[in-house]
Amino acid sequence: MKALTFHGKEQILYEDIPSPLIESAGDVIVEVKACAICGSDLHPYFEREKGLDHGCAMGHEFVGTVVELGAEVRTLKKGDRVMSPFTVSCGQCYYCQNGLTSRCEHSQLFGWRQKGKGLHGGQAQWVRVPLADASLMKMPEEMPDEMGILLGDILSTGYYGVAKGGLEPGQTPAVIGCGPVGMMAIWSAFQLGAKQVFAIDAIPERLRMAEQWGATALNFKTTDVAAVIREATQGRGVDLAVEAVGSGAATRSAFSLLRPGGHLSAVGVCTDQDLSFGPVGAYDKNLTYSIGRCPARYYMPRLIEAALADADRLTSIFTHRFPLAAGARAYRIFADKKDQCMKVLLRT
């Protein structure tokens, strides 16, 4: 089969690799209809995260059709149109039963094979999905492919960042970073009752999109963001800061904008070795800090109704579309933010 594969820093190839096979009774094979490039794909792409096997199929955002089933699969059949979270989960262990599917005892991340072990990703013609009954979800007939991809990762992640931050109706959050996850966090904050959402970035087209979605957009390079927020919050600061970049600088910014007793919720994948704020500052602010991988499979069914009601807005996050064969070029455009690229959809 054809796939986009990793071959070292900034080296993505479109090449033939062996097609996946059923390996366990709970597996299915999905024929991929559409997939996407995620910001976290750029960590191995730029080798900020190392260890990924050369030749591994990339990607963890995909939708498709079931074409083969293991003997013990019970809830799916051939021809089912399905969406997938970016990690598989069993649905039975302590963590799955308590809503933390991303830390399932049997969890594996799509698109990460190291020393010959792990899962190939969904930027390919076919993908093997273990623990399929608990991991995959059937897609409603009216759901566009783009929405299934969003639910399986960035929409759930953006929502998780806001929900985990304990946002209450009428409160004021800030979202640091208006990339795809940040935009989903902005949408989620309004869904959860925010009266005003501050959106902080420096890329003009991303700030424009945030403004179109109802946020108060602030360019941190040209605006005294802290002063604007203090004025809007009677000098306190925001109730919740969602860090959707994954950098020390974004974390410091989020920390600085919070009121005492506020919540810093980090959903950006940060590869720094240390936190960018100290324990004394956190203590003096009575800070609540939460961080971690989104349990997307838990949130997917809970977000379907609201997401479909606003599908046109949410799917507008896909600014670029390419065939899978042009995936190497698509990675460069996405990584370099060329041509005002926000998010890329790939069709097999």
C-alpha positions as a Python dict, from the first residue, in 0.01 Angstrom:
ca = {
    (1, 'M'): (0, 0, 0),
    (2, 'K'): (99, 365, -32),
    (3, 'A'): (174, 567, 282),
    (4, 'L'): (350, 878, 404),
    (5, 'T'): (651, 752, 596),
    (6, 'F'): (914, 905, 823),
    (7, 'H'): (1278, 893, 719),
    (8, 'G'): (1450, 1141, 948),
    (9, 'K'): (1428, 1511, 1021),
    (10, 'E'): (1195, 1684, 771),
    (11, 'Q'): (1201, 1375, 549),
    (12, 'I'): (857, 1239, 457),
    (13, 'L'): (826, 996, 167),
    (14, 'Y'): (523, 872, -24),
    (15, 'E'): (613, 509, -75),
    (16, 'D'): (500, 148, -74),
    (17, 'I'): (497, -36, 259),
    (18, 'P'): (337, -371, 349),
    (19, 'S'): (-41, -355, 384),
    (20, 'P'): (-168, -419, 737),
    (21, 'L'): (-302, -758, 840),
    (22, 'I'): (-530, -876, 1119),
    (23, 'E'): (-296, -964, 1406),
    (24, 'S'): (-538, -1011, 1696),
    (25, 'A'): (-902, -1116, 1718),
    (26, 'G'): (-1008, -765, 1820),
    (27, 'D'): (-845, -592, 1521),
    (28, 'V'): (-1008, -436, 1219),
    (29, 'I'): (-856, -301, 900),
    (30, 'V'): (-985, 40, 796),
    (31, 'E'): (-961, 167, 441),
    (32, 'V'): (-868, 530, 496),
    (33, 'K'): (-1084, 781, 310),
    (34, 'A'): (-937, 1100, 457),
    (35, 'C'): (-664, 1186, 702),
    (36, 'A'): (-499, 1501, 832),
    (37, 'I'): (-169, 1643, 946),
    (38, 'C'): (-168, 1741, 1313),
    (39, 'G'): (59, 1987, 1490),
    (40, 'S'): (191, 1705, 1704),
    (41, 'D'): (305, 1525, 1386),
    (42, 'L'): (562, 1803, 1363),
    (43, 'H'): (740, 1686, 1678),
    (44, 'P'): (885, 1377, 1509),
    (45, 'Y'): (901, 1566, 1176),
    (46, 'F'): (1142, 1818, 1330),
    (47, 'E'): (1285, 1551, 1563),
    (48, 'R'): (1185, 1739, 1874),
    (49, 'E'): (1072, 1390, 1972),
    (50, 'K'): (1314, 1118, 1871),
    (51, 'G'): (1299, 742, 1840),
    (52, 'L'): (1043, 701, 1561),
    (53, 'D'): (1141, 417, 1328),
    (54, 'H'): (1233, 514, 975),
    (55, 'G'): (963, 378, 746),
    (56, 'C'): (683, 424, 999),
    (57, 'A'): (357, 545, 846),
    (58, 'M'): (277, 885, 992),
    (59, 'G'): (-43, 1032, 1128),
    (60, 'H'): (-312, 975, 1388),
    (61, 'E'): (-612, 1161, 1244),
    (62, 'F'): (-818, 956, 998),
    (63, 'V'): (-1161, 831, 900),
    (64, 'G'): (-1253, 544, 674),
    (65, 'T'): (-1445, 225, 609),
    (66, 'V'): (-1410, -112, 779),
    (67, 'V'): (-1290, -372, 528),
    (68, 'E'): (-1166, -661, 747),
    (69, 'L'): (-1253, -778, 1098),
    (70, 'G'): (-1094, -1003, 1357),
    (71, 'A'): (-1296, -1298, 1488),
    (72, 'E'): (-1392, -1129, 1816),
    (73, 'V'): (-1511, -792, 1683),
    (74, 'R'): (-1875, -754, 1781),
    (75, 'T'): (-1993, -395, 1727),
    (76, 'L'): (-1862, -333, 1376),
    (77, 'K'): (-1916, -488, 1034),
    (78, 'K'): (-1764, -455, 691),
    (79, 'G'): (-1871, -134, 522),
    (80, 'D'): (-1915, 65, 844),
    (81, 'R'): (-1794, 423, 813),
    (82, 'V'): (-1585, 494, 1120),
    (83, 'M'): (-1385, 761, 1298),
    (84, 'S'): (-1100, 696, 1534),
    (85, 'P'): (-936, 868, 1829),
    (86, 'F'): (-563, 917, 1801),
    (87, 'T'): (-496, 642, 2057),
    (88, 'V'): (-662, 303, 2093),
    (89, 'S'): (-823, 200, 2421),
    (90, 'C'): (-980, -114, 2565),
    (91, 'G'): (-1289, 38, 2729),
    (92, 'Q'): (-1256, -196, 3029),
    (93, 'C'): (-957, -99, 3241),
    (94, 'Y'): (-961, 140, 3538),
    (95, 'Y'): (-860, 439, 3327),
    (96, 'C'): (-1114, 375, 3050),
    (97, 'Q'): (-1390, 327, 3306),
    (98, 'N'): (-1300, 662, 3463),
    (99, 'G'): (-1290, 862, 3140),
    (100, 'L'): (-913, 870, 3092),
    (101, 'T'): (-905, 663, 2774),
    (102, 'S'): (-579, 825, 2667),
    (103, 'R'): (-406, 640, 2952),
    (104, 'C'): (-568, 302, 2890),
    (105, 'E'): (-352, 18, 3018),
    (106, 'H'): (-338, -107, 2658),
    (107, 'S'): (-313, 230, 2486),
    (108, 'Q'): (-110, 278, 2170),
    (109, 'L'): (-65, 592, 1961),
    (110, 'F'): (-121, 572, 1587),
    (111, 'G'): (185, 667, 1386),
    (112, 'W'): (445, 571, 1642),
    (113, 'R'): (662, 264, 1592),
    (114, 'Q'): (985, 238, 1783),
    (115, 'K'): (1230, -52, 1753),
    (116, 'G'): (976, -241, 1544),
    (117, 'K'): (690, -214, 1795),
    (118, 'G'): (382, 6, 1786),
    (119, 'L'): (120, 116, 1535),
    (120, 'H'): (158, 251, 1186),
    (121, 'G'): (-39, 569, 1130),
    (122, 'G'): (-340, 669, 928),
    (123, 'Q'): (-166, 868, 655),
    (124, 'A'): (-192, 558, 442),
    (125, 'Q'): (-436, 365, 227),
    (126, 'W'): (-519, 122, 508),
    (127, 'V'): (-458, 110, 883),
    (128, 'R'): (-487, -164, 1143),
    (129, 'V'): (-692, -67, 1449),
    (130, 'P'): (-651, -288, 1759),
    (131, 'L'): (-919, -297, 2029),
    (132, 'A'): (-1156, -184, 1758),
    (133, 'D'): (-1486, -234, 1942),
    (134, 'A'): (-1385, 16, 2211),
    (135, 'S'): (-1170, 245, 1998),
    (136, 'L'): (-1366, 313, 1680),
    (137, 'M'): (-1698, 493, 1651),
    (138, 'K'): (-1948, 464, 1370),
    (139, 'M'): (-2003, 798, 1198),
    (140, 'P'): (-2355, 935, 1155),
    (141, 'E'): (-2458, 934, 790),
    (142, 'E'): (-2472, 1313, 777),
    (143, 'M'): (-2126, 1365, 929),
    (144, 'P'): (-1862, 1491, 686),
    (145, 'D'): (-1523, 1323, 691),
    (146, 'E'): (-1366, 1644, 818),
    (147, 'M'): (-1583, 1639, 1129),
    (148, 'G'): (-1489, 1281, 1210),
    (149, 'I'): (-1124, 1379, 1193),
    (150, 'L'): (-1179, 1678, 1422),
    (151, 'L'): (-1368, 1474, 1680),
    (152, 'G'): (-1092, 1213, 1690),
    (153, 'D'): (-831, 1466, 1798),
    (154, 'I'): (-824, 1843, 1794),
    (155, 'L'): (-1189, 1922, 1870),
    (156, 'S'): (-1186, 1682, 2162),
    (157, 'T'): (-849, 1822, 2273),
    (158, 'G'): (-963, 2183, 2261),
    (159, 'Y'): (-1277, 2097, 2453),
    (160, 'Y'): (-1080, 1895, 2706),
    (161, 'G'): (-852, 2190, 2770),
    (162, 'V'): (-1146, 2411, 2858),
    (163, 'A'): (-1350, 2151, 3046),
    (164, 'K'): (-1049, 2033, 3246),
    (165, 'G'): (-990, 2395, 3337),
    (166, 'G'): (-1325, 2404, 3513),
    (167, 'L'): (-1466, 2697, 3317),
    (168, 'E'): (-1801, 2810, 3453),
    (169, 'P'): (-2070, 3006, 3267),
    (170, 'G'): (-1995, 3377, 3268),
    (171, 'Q'): (-1623, 3339, 3328),
    (172, 'T'): (-1348, 3477, 3107),
    (173, 'P'): (-1078, 3253, 2961),
    (174, 'A'): (-779, 3322, 2741),
    (175, 'V'): (-652, 3085, 2474),
    (176, 'I'): (-282, 3115, 2401),
    (177, 'G'): (-220, 3003, 2045),
    (178, 'C'): (-481, 3025, 1770),
    (179, 'G'): (-372, 2722, 1572),
    (180, 'P'): (-616, 2436, 1511),
    (181, 'V'): (-634, 2321, 1875),
    (182, 'G'): (-657, 2678, 1999),
    (183, 'M'): (-946, 2750, 1764),
    (184, 'M'): (-1127, 2444, 1894),
    (185, 'A'): (-1066, 2566, 2249),
    (186, 'I'): (-1217, 2904, 2159),
    (187, 'W'): (-1528, 2734, 2021),
    (188, 'S'): (-1547, 2510, 2327),
    (189, 'A'): (-1519, 2801, 2569),
    (190, 'F'): (-1825, 2963, 2417),
    (191, 'Q'): (-2006, 2628, 2424),
    (192, 'L'): (-1936, 2609, 2798),
    (193, 'G'): (-2071, 2957, 2865),
    (194, 'A'): (-1779, 3198, 2847),
    (195, 'K'): (-1894, 3559, 2821),
    (196, 'Q'): (-1572, 3672, 2653),
    (197, 'V'): (-1277, 3474, 2517),
    (198, 'F'): (-937, 3633, 2463),
    (199, 'A'): (-742, 3478, 2175),
    (200, 'I'): (-367, 3543, 2174),
    (201, 'D'): (-136, 3491, 1878),
    (202, 'A'): (79, 3690, 1636),
    (203, 'I'): (-25, 3543, 1300),
    (204, 'P'): (-275, 3785, 1141),
    (205, 'E'): (-489, 3529, 959),
    (206, 'R'): (-525, 3320, 1274),
    (207, 'L'): (-627, 3623, 1474),
    (208, 'R'): (-880, 3710, 1205),
    (209, 'M'): (-1031, 3362, 1226),
    (210, 'A'): (-1047, 3385, 1605),
    (211, 'E'): (-1229, 3717, 1574),
    (212, 'Q'): (-1472, 3568, 1321),
    (213, 'W'): (-1547, 3296, 1575),
    (214, 'G'): (-1638, 3558, 1836),
    (215, 'A'): (-1316, 3594, 2034),
    (216, 'T'): (-1136, 3912, 2132),
    (217, 'A'): (-817, 3871, 1930),
    (218, 'L'): (-491, 4014, 2067),
    (219, 'N'): (-159, 4025, 1883),
    (220, 'F'): (105, 3982, 2152),
    (221, 'K'): (368, 4148, 1930),
    (222, 'T'): (177, 4473, 1894),
    (223, 'T'): (-47, 4481, 2201),
    (224, 'D'): (9, 4492, 2577),
    (225, 'V'): (-202, 4180, 2626),
    (226, 'A'): (-180, 4181, 3005),
    (227, 'A'): (-296, 4543, 3026),
    (228, 'V'): (-596, 4479, 2800),
    (229, 'I'): (-698, 4175, 3004),
    (230, 'R'): (-654, 4353, 3337),
    (231, 'E'): (-876, 4635, 3219),
    (232, 'A'): (-1143, 4389, 3106),
    (233, 'T'): (-1136, 4190, 3432),
    (234, 'Q'): (-1127, 4466, 3694),
    (235, 'G'): (-755, 4415, 3733),
    (236, 'R'): (-775, 4045, 3820),
    (237, 'G'): (-674, 3849, 3511),
    (238, 'V'): (-851, 3564, 3336),
    (239, 'D'): (-1018, 3277, 3517),
    (240, 'L'): (-869, 3015, 3285),
    (241, 'A'): (-573, 3016, 3047),
    (242, 'V'): (-561, 2738, 2789),
    (243, 'E'): (-207, 2687, 2658),
    (244, 'A'): (-248, 2541, 2309),
    (245, 'V'): (102, 2588, 2169),
    (246, 'G'): (330, 2356, 2360),
    (247, 'S'): (616, 2591, 2447),
    (248, 'G'): (774, 2746, 2751),
    (249, 'A'): (701, 3095, 2620),
    (250, 'A'): (331, 3017, 2578),
    (251, 'T'): (320, 2866, 2926),
    (252, 'R'): (480, 3176, 3079),
    (253, 'S'): (229, 3395, 2897),
    (254, 'A'): (-62, 3183, 3020),
    (255, 'F'): (70, 3197, 3376),
    (256, 'S'): (110, 3574, 3368),
    (257, 'L'): (-246, 3637, 3253),
    (258, 'L'): (-420, 3434, 3524),
    (259, 'R'): (-592, 3580, 3825),
    (260, 'P'): (-511, 3443, 4172),
    (261, 'G'): (-698, 3115, 4205),
    (262, 'G'): (-702, 3071, 3829),
    (263, 'H'): (-647, 2754, 3629),
    (264, 'L'): (-373, 2694, 3371),
    (265, 'S'): (-476, 2412, 3138),
    (266, 'A'): (-204, 2291, 2902),
    (267, 'V'): (-298, 2083, 2598),
    (268, 'G'): (-10, 2181, 2371),
    (269, 'V'): (254, 1908, 2346),
    (270, 'C'): (559, 2065, 2511),
    (271, 'T'): (895, 1893, 2478),
    (272, 'D'): (1078, 2118, 2728),
    (273, 'Q'): (1244, 1943, 3021),
    (274, 'D'): (1124, 2188, 3288),
    (275, 'L'): (823, 2405, 3359),
    (276, 'S'): (860, 2770, 3273),
    (277, 'F'): (716, 2894, 3604),
    (278, 'G'): (844, 2824, 3952),
    (279, 'P'): (680, 2673, 4260),
    (280, 'V'): (692, 3001, 4454),
    (281, 'G'): (505, 3189, 4183),
    (282, 'A'): (251, 2908, 4154),
    (283, 'Y'): (201, 2905, 4531),
    (284, 'D'): (163, 3281, 4547),
    (285, 'K'): (-104, 3266, 4275),
    (286, 'N'): (-291, 2969, 4425),
    (287, 'L'): (-253, 2817, 4081),
    (288, 'T'): (-430, 2507, 3958),
    (289, 'Y'): (-230, 2348, 3677),
    (290, 'S'): (-346, 2062, 3458),
    (291, 'I'): (-169, 1903, 3166),
    (292, 'G'): (-185, 1586, 2962),
    (293, 'R'): (-306, 1393, 2662),
    (294, 'C'): (-675, 1432, 2582),
    (295, 'P'): (-895, 1123, 2629),
    (296, 'A'): (-1048, 1178, 2287),
    (297, 'R'): (-1249, 856, 2282),
    (298, 'Y'): (-1431, 970, 2597),
    (299, 'Y'): (-1524, 1307, 2446),
    (300, 'M'): (-1612, 1201, 2091),
    (301, 'P'): (-1970, 1083, 2159),
    (302, 'R'): (-2031, 1373, 2396),
    (303, 'L'): (-1946, 1635, 2132),
    (304, 'I'): (-2121, 1496, 1824),
    (305, 'E'): (-2450, 1684, 1859),
    (306, 'A'): (-2299, 2028, 1922),
    (307, 'A'): (-2032, 1976, 1658),
    (308, 'L'): (-2278, 1879, 1385),
    (309, 'A'): (-2489, 2183, 1471),
    (310, 'D'): (-2191, 2405, 1388),
    (311, 'A'): (-2020, 2188, 1128),
    (312, 'D'): (-1959, 2459, 868),
    (313, 'R'): (-1767, 2675, 1113),
    (314, 'L'): (-1563, 2393, 1262),
    (315, 'T'): (-1467, 2230, 933),
    (316, 'S'): (-1353, 2566, 794),
    (317, 'I'): (-1035, 2500, 995),
    (318, 'F'): (-924, 2289, 694),
    (319, 'T'): (-768, 2553, 472),
    (320, 'H'): (-573, 2316, 245),
    (321, 'R'): (-656, 1987, 75),
    (322, 'F'): (-420, 1755, -108),
    (323, 'P'): (-410, 1399, -236),
    (324, 'L'): (-208, 1166, -17),
    (325, 'A'): (53, 1147, -294),
    (326, 'A'): (132, 1516, -234),
    (327, 'G'): (177, 1459, 138),
    (328, 'A'): (547, 1548, 154),
    (329, 'R'): (472, 1889, 3),
    (330, 'A'): (172, 1926, 234),
    (331, 'Y'): (397, 1868, 536),
    (332, 'R'): (628, 2147, 426),
    (333, 'I'): (341, 2388, 373),
    (334, 'F'): (186, 2301, 708),
    (335, 'A'): (514, 2307, 900),
    (336, 'D'): (618, 2642, 757),
    (337, 'K'): (267, 2793, 776),
    (338, 'K'): (290, 2881, 409),
    (339, 'D'): (-3, 3022, 215),
    (340, 'Q'): (-188, 3099, 541),
    (341, 'C'): (-217, 2727, 611),
    (342, 'M'): (-417, 2636, 920),
    (343, 'K'): (-485, 2263, 874),
    (344, 'V'): (-437, 2012, 593),
    (345, 'L'): (-676, 1740, 480),
    (346, 'L'): (-533, 1453, 277),
    (347, 'R'): (-744, 1230, 53),
    (348, 'T'): (-628, 880, -30),
}
